[in-house]
Amino acid sequence: MGEHIRTSELDVWTEQVGEGTPVLLIGGLGDTVESWQAQLDGLADRYRLIAFDNRGAGRTAMPEGPLSVEVMADDAAAMLWALDVPSAHVAGFSGGSLIAQEVALRHPEAVRSLVLQSTWPAMDRYLRSWARFIRWLVAAAPSERAFLEGFFLDIYTPRSHNDGTVGRIVDEALAFPHKQSVEDVQRHIDAFIEHDASDRLPEIAVPTLVLAGGRDTVTRPSLGRGAARLIPGALFEVLEEEAHQPFQEVPDVWNARVDAFWKGVENQV
């Protein structure tokens, strides 16, 4: 069961499972701890897994004041310290991968390694246009179901649409009682659009694994490759048949890869 963890300024909804080396899981746009369920279930026998709702998502409130990726990265680090976790392997996907980048840049002592899924150093023109379209769609769609069904066309593979997986995800999202407001979705999108870490990624000094989906039309592999080239020593791999969120679509494959990466990092210590 999750609980609110108090940092210096925020009550952050957090879920922890397992024992061992700490792992911090950071979700993307509007995603809550539930987005990591396959990792919470599949890796808890090896790690202390910590997932949380970003400010303005799920059960973590959106405080007044400006929102930025840097602010959300400070939230993540503050939550680790509130849990008496001095450092953790940090994994993030999509917008959460930007937050993970910033945790490593702003609080390097808190990061043992990075896993960046579906990431980018800065939005290119295509991704920026897509993000602005989603910003419009969330307000203009005739229903929440219509928004999710349209949004998920670019997030999951046709395989998962056709076999009913996406339909089940939509139904679960509609039943979820802690929905993100349209305004908070748009504030998150704005923060991700504005963020550019290109000049600072070479400062990251921890082992890093960058993963991309070969069928991801949003954060195409070229964007992930661009981020990996800027991070010294980063590994870059493409899951050729996967899209934006392979940790949900093929969790056994994803979990095995990041587990091997984290074991390699620990063996080097």
N, C-alpha and C positions, 0 to 999 in steps of 0.2 A: 504494500500500500504506500502511496505517496504522501508527502506532507509539505507544508510550507516551511522553507528555511529562511530565516531572517538574515539579510545582509545589512550593511550600514543604512540602506535607504529603501529596501524592497523586500517583500515577502515572495520568494521564488518557489513555485511549485516544483518539487523534486521527487524523483523516484530512484531508490538505490536497491540493487540486488547483488548477491554474490560476495565473494571474498577474494583477496589477492591484490595484485597491482591495480591501482585505480585507473579507470577509463572514463573520460568525460565525453558524452555524446551530445552534439549540438544540432538541433533541427533547423530546417529552412523556413520558407515563407509560411507563417501560420501553423507550422507543425508543432505538435505537442509530444510528450513522452511516449504516447501510444504509437507514434510513427516508428519508434525503435523497438517495438515489441519482439521482433524476431531476433534482435541482438540481446535484449534483456533475457529472453528465454534460452538462446543458443550459446551464450558465452559466459553465463553466470557461474559455471563450474570452474572457470579459470581466472576471472577478473572481478573486481569490485566495480560494477557498472553504475554510472551516475548519469541520469538523463533529467532534463528540466524543460519547463515551458519558458521561452523567452518573454521578456516584458511585452505586454500587449497581445499575448497568445495564450489560449487555454485558461489556466487558473492563475496566471501571473498578471497582475494589473498593469495598465499602461500609465505611468506617472505623468504629471504635467512636465512640460519642457521639451527641448529638442530631442529628436531620436537620430542616432547614427549607429553605424556598425561598431565604432569605437566604444560607445556607451554600452552596447550589448556585450562586447568583449569584457568590459570591466565588470558587468554583472556576473559573467561566467567565472571570472577569476575570484570575485568576492564570494561567490557561492562555494567554491572549493575551499577557500580559507575558513568560511563559516563552518564547514564540515571537517576542519582540521586535516585537510588533504594538501600537503605542500606541493605536490606535483602529480600530473596524470598524463597518460596517453590521451590525446585530444583528437576526436574524429568529428567532422562536420560535413553536411551535404548541402549543396546549392548555396542559398544565402547563409546557411550555417557554416559553410566552409570559409566564407569571408570572415565570419566571427572568429572561427578557429585561427585563421591567419593573424587576425589582430590580437588574439590572446597570446600567440607566440611572439608577436612584435612588441606588445606593450608590457607583457608579463612573462618574459622568457623563463624565469625561474619556475613557473607553474607548469611548464610543458615538457614532457619526456620525449614525445614524438607527435607527429601530425599525420592524420589520414584525411585527405581532401577529396571528397567525392563530388563530381560534377561542378568543378570550380572554375574560376577565371581570375586574372589579375585586375582587369577592368573591363566593363562591358564594351563590346564593339558595337557598331551601329545596328547590326541585326538584333543582337540580344537586347539592346536598349529599346528598340522599336517593339520587340515582343513584350518586354516588361511593361511598357506603356499601354500596350493593347490589353494585357491582363489587368492593369490598373483601371482601365475603362470598363472591361468586361465585368468585373466584380460588382460594379455599381449599376451597369446597364442590363445585365442578364435578367430575364423575366422571373427567375426563381433561383434559389440556392442550388437545386439539383441541376438546372440548366448551366449555371456557372461551373459547377464541378465537372460535369460531363464534358463541357467545352475545354476547360483548363487541362483536364487529365488526358486529352488527346495528345498533348505534347509531352506528357510526363511519363506515361507508361507505354510499353510495347503494344502493338496490335495483338500479339499473343495473349496478353493479359486482359485486353478489352474483350477479345473473342471467347476466352474461356470462363468469363464471369468474374474474374478476380477484381477488376475495376468496379464492376457493379456492386460487389460486396463492400469495397472501400467507400464508395459513394454512400451506400446505405448506412454504414457505420458513422461516416462524417455527419450525415443528416441527423442521426440519433444522438450525436455527442452533445451534452448539455452546456458546454462551455465554449460557445462559438466566438470566433474573432469578429469584431465589428468591421464593417466595410471601411470605415475610416482608418482603423488600425492596420488592416491589410494594405491600404494605400500608403500609410506612413512607412511600413516595412519596405514596400517596393521602392519608395522614394529613397530610402537609406541605401538600398542595394544599388540603385541606379547611380547615385552620387559617389559611391565608394570607388576609390582607385588606389591600389597598393603597389602598383607596378614599380615605382621607384624604391620601395622599401622591402619588397620580398627578398632581395639578396641579403638582407640582414638576418633572415631566419637561419638559426644555427642548430636546429634539431633534425634528426632523421625524419624524412617526409616521404610519404607515399601518395601520389596523385592518381586517382582512378577516374576513368571516363567511360561512358557507354557509347559503343560504336554506332548505335541507332538513336542517340540523343540529338534531337534537332534543336534543342534549346541551348544547352551548354555543350556545343560540339567538341569533339576530341581536340581540335586545334586550340581551343581556349585552355583546356587543361594542360596541353603540352606547353603552351605559352607560360602558364604559371610554373610548371615544373622546371622549365629552362631558367627561370629567374631565381629559383630557390637552390642554393648550393647543394649538390649531391642528391637532389630529389629523384626518386624513382617514378616513372610514368608508365602506366599500363592501361590498355583499352580492353574492356569486356565487350567483344565485338557484337554480340547478339542482344545486348542490353541497351536500355534507354537511360532516363534521368535518375532512376531510383532502384538500382539493382540490389541494394541491401534489403529491399522489400520483395522484389520479384524473384530473385535467386539468393535468398539469405544464406543457404548452406555454402554456396560458392563464395559469397562475399565474406562471410564470417571466417571461413578457412583462410582466405587470403590475408585478411587483416590480423588474424591470430598469428599466422606465420611471420608477418612483418613485426608485430609486437614482440614475439619470442626472439626474433633476430636482434631487435634493439636491446632487449634485456640481456642477451648473451654478450653483447658488446660492452656492457657496463662493467 
